[in-house]
């Protein structure tokens, strides 16, 4: 018996040895004398000069607010998995990047992975409140609580039709030939052009209208509960309208799908569109004529630069502000952060301090870039060792301009943001936990049908009824019922809030 | 008897016709195996544009060394990752061998009292495992494997299957009389192990070490879980990251904001990814011929009973 106990102890012993090792490591950080160490996970690719820039930033931050940064850049493709592992395991960290498209902001907030920021923002985030577009602070709320500081960039979404300028000119068209109106009418007005492209260039492998597997169309007068127009659940954009409908049952949606199917039958859409991942291959090989993209100020310049030839565009509808557009990129604080106050102070600085923001964005003056004007810079060769994704590092509007940028670049962004119309349910983020299994079934059905329908591969008049039937069996009514209930509650609390602020 | 002797010198000989058919079948299988590797090499040599225009082709329309030039430019990371992988493979294989052989030898001896218990401990995780979330929690929280070499080495260090193979081999090929003789000659347990048992078990140890080394070399899952620092990224994870990064950026380029151009410009291209694959596979490919005889003999190890 004694021997057995010894044996068991021998097995357990290594665990304690390892454990004590790791504990001594974690104890090293954040003693009261040393500056507080902010562990910050962000998305991107590893940069050779990160340590150098970080050291420089730490020098500045130590003096200013008594903190130090410990930045870890996790690769794009694995960020989502890694962050969910890190937060599930309760590992200690301070800040992380989150968005609607990776490390899902709403889900993580609901799970309780992030620290609620309302109070902290009032206390230490006055600068953020001043510089950020107000919709950024009112939009990404979960149960009325803000869980991340959004990056100040374009607040609204506007889809644009993009044209290969060379083809447009060769075939004798110009943008003014198209009805630059809302939604389906502008798509219809493009049809004559698509027809000519098809007749003249089809033999050269040019596809008139490039759309792809995950492409989902947005109707200008609807906003989508789940941020994706394929997933049923929409609200018509009208003031004080809070009724959830299934967009697939609406006539406008059907009209659009029919038009797509017509295009497909005529050969304007590639035969394998429902299988293609994106339009990148066509754009890069100059075999595209028209496709769609998300517009922002000076987008044409950016697109042209990516493709290597001229691309021009016109918007498909007026910019709208939705939950998805305001949660495009945020920095959130971990629920396990030891000093939320210092973290918030740092975030405030990151969004307001020109020196710090540009240091983290472009690197060190004289090494990675040099100044050519008061707020304009030029890259130096060492820039290649430090390239950061701009939207992961807070407020864009205080970053320096690059050689190709217009002087009023950020002014244009402000104007664009001001032109955006907020949806009436901005700030309502549904909680799908009560209907998890039904939602999963709905998503499976959606996956099965959506690509085919949106790319016009199948006849909508036949397939949409099948889709609706499948959705019903999957339990869509239950999901939408729950959403409607949550929305009604949300509307009630919003009204109370408004009344309170008015009385004040 | 006599008739058979006349027609065939050796009972294992086969007729010319079946020899030919078998050769053809084996040749086809060999080609199926080799084709993807050669194709991979050819893609790494083709120009980016020709891939965009015509897709992957065995004989690209335009050849280009751009991919290798790119790799040369960002080579420091690749070289660094190579060092990590080689270090982990060597240390991990040695550690794994030491643990496995000692463990297996102990449970192969009939006079070891707790052999049943320990056989059970080795066998049990082969059939039931805790699942990966549980193991991640234990490894990262309790044992502190995050961003340390332990995270790269420990998860693969003990394989119950290898222990059982070794145990069977020790049990069946090393007669108890030999060990007894050694004991009479005055050898202690350790001396018996490393001077008698290990030299006699060379084939099985070589096989196990090869399998372990390949497992360490190809492992990208454990580093994906436990490694966050570029300075500790092994080659296979680097490859995986490069591949998924590019896919991710292209798919999300519309929702990423203004400097996605800048990001894309510095991403490796399709051809570069294949170049990395070539560079990552060649070393392990080169070691195969030297170990091949052990791989073959390894198949029968543990299957023979006297």
Interface residues (C-beta under 8 A of the other chain):
Chain A: X7 X15 X18 X19 X21 X22 X23 X25 X41 X44 X45 X46 X48 X72 X73 X74 X75 X76 X77 X78 X81 X82 X85 X88 X89 X90 X91 X101 X153 X154 X214 X277 X278 X280 X281 X284 X285 X287 X293 X294 X296 X298 X302 X305 X306 X328 X329 X384 X387 X389 X390 X391 X396
Chain B: X49 X52 X53 X76 X77 X114 X133 X136 X137 X140 X141 X142 X143 X144 X146 X150 X224 X225 X228 X229 X230 X233 X240 X241 X243 X244 X245 X247 X248 X249 X250 X251 X252 X253 X254 X255 X256 X257 X258 X259 X260 X261 X262 X263 X264 X266 X267
